[in-house]
Amino acid sequence: MIENVRFGSAHLRYTGDGADLLLIHVKGYFLSILTVGVYLFWYVKDLLRFYTDNIVVVHEDTYSRLQCNVSGFDYLKLAIGNLLLIICTLGFGTSWATARTMSFILNNSTLVGTFDPDTLVQTEEDYTNAMYEDLADVLDIGLV
């Protein structure tokens, strides 16, 4: 999915390796069992860093990398806050917890490299396809 994201003339590329991810999972699984779940927050932090740090922004001939600056303790505070939010609102706070998590990830990620957003150019022409309107007409079964 990341390979299909474009920002004008720039696009994203994922450079992660399955062997590195396997090592993170094996280490996280066993240390979480040995510490009776205490290491779980650092395991999730390692996963966040792996996924984020392997996203590269490619623009012309330059490469910039995302870098995640999350610590295990920061994720522990987020997880406890989200858990309390969901429990205290009887599940209605799930959407707020999701928004808090996404905000946490984005606010703790930085773009490292020589990416210059001022050099982006629009690569697609205006899209004027009426497919949605045609599908809406096809799916109209007269209930509304």
C-alpha positions, 0 to 999 in steps of 0.5 A: 500500500505504501508504494502506491502513495504519491505526493505530486512528483514524490512517492513513498517506498518501503524498504523493510526486510522480513528477516529483520521483522522476524527477529523483532517478533521473536525477541518481543514474543519471548521477552514479553513472556519472560517479563509477564507482559511488561516488555510488550510496550517496548515490543510495540515500540520496536514494531512502530520504529521498524515500520516507520524507519523503513519508509523512504520518500523518493523525489527525483534523485533524492531519498529521505527517510522517516524516523520514529522517535518513540520510546517504550515508556511513551507508548506505555503512557499512550496505551494506559491513557487509551485503555482508561479512555475506552473503559471509562466511556464504555467503548465509545472512546475507541475513535478518540483512542485511535485518533490519539494513537495516529497523532502520537505516531505522526507527532513522533516521526520526523523526515530525515534527509534532503526532501524539499516540498517546494520542488514538488510538481503536480503530475496528474491532470484534473480527474473528471471521471464520472464513474461514481455517478454511474455506479450510484445509478446502477446500484439504485434499487429504489428504496430511498 
